[in-house]
Amino acid sequence: WVLAHPPDNGETLVIDWPIERSNYVIVRAGLTLKAVRKEQGSTVTVKVFVNEKQADSFELAPHEYRLEIRAIALPKDESLKVRFEVFAEDHEFRQLMLEADTVGELPPGMPTIPASP
């Protein structure tokens, strides 16, 4: 897990992750319990890019305690770059926990976002 707290002044936190050939990346993200209990802060937007193309985007409401789980199919390239961008208009107490794993196969029934061409 990575504590991916969006920076202040309207900036975006960028995390680059080079990976070797895999079929999928599973992304898990959610705000900490402390974050959802605080009044301050705004919605957090998470964008996922694969080889510079946006593959997914989702938002986490400021006072909703939940875990977002996404499976993204990866292109057949030998080496890939996954990038996460984390943004919030008001960054106060927007403590986002982010985890990502590469896997060859998905658990049965897990919805998948197709690979970008």
N, C-alpha and C positions, 0 to 999 in steps of 0.2 A: 504494500500500500504506500502511496505517496500523498502527503498533505499538500494539496494543490490550491493554495489560497490565492485568489485573484489579487493582483497588485492594486494600489490606489491610483488616483488621477486618471481613471478611465483606461488604463493600460491593460494589456492582455498577457497572461502568463502563457509561455510557449514551452512545451516539453517535446523534444525530438527523441525518437527511439528507433535506432537502426535494428532491423531484425533479419534473420536468415529465412529462407524459403519455409513457408507454412501455409496451411489452408485457410485458417481463420484467426482472428484476434477477438477475444472475448473481453469486453470492457465492463467494469463495474464502477459505479460512482454514486456517492451520496454525501449529503451534508452531515457533519457530526451532530450529536445530540445537543451539545452546547450551542452550536450555530442556530439550530431551529428554535431554541428557547429564547434567543435574544431578539429584541425588537428591531435593532439596527440591521441594515443590509438589504440587498435586493436579490432578485432572481439571478441565478448563476447559469450562464450559457456555456456548454461544453461542445466544442467542435472537434471532429476526428478526421484527419487527412491521411490518405495513403498515397505515397509518391506524389505529393503536392496537389492531389485532387480530393475535394471534400467528400468523404464517405458517409458521414453521419453528423447530426447535430441534435442536441436535446437541451431542455431547460429543467432546472431544479428550483421549485418555488422556495422562498426564503424560510417558511415555517412548516415545511412538509418533511417528515422523517421517513425516507424511503431509500431503497437501493435500486438504482437504474442498472439494468443488465442488458447489454447489446452484443450480438455476435455479428462480426463483419467479415464477409468472404474476401479473401485476398487474391490479387492477380497472381498469375503463375510465374512471376519474376523470381530470379535467384536471390536477390537481395532487395529489401524493401525499406522504406522509411515511413514510420508512423509518426504523426505529429498530433499532439493534443493542444488545443487552445482553450483557456479558461478565462471568462470575463464576467464581471458584475459591475453595473453602474455604481452601486454603493457597496464597496468591498468589506465593510465592517462586519466581522463575525461570519464571513462566508467561507468557513473552513470545509473545504471539499476533500473527501478521501477518494482517491482514484487508484484503481488496480487494473492491469491488463495482462492477459496471458495469451500466448500463441498455442494453438492446438491443431492436430491433424484432423480430428473428427469432433463433431459436436454431440452433446447429450441429446437423446431423442426428444423431439418436440420443441427444441429451442429455435425461435424465429431468427432468420438470418437476413442481413442487409446484403444484397448482391454486390459483387466486386464491380468497381468502375471499369469501363472499357479502356 
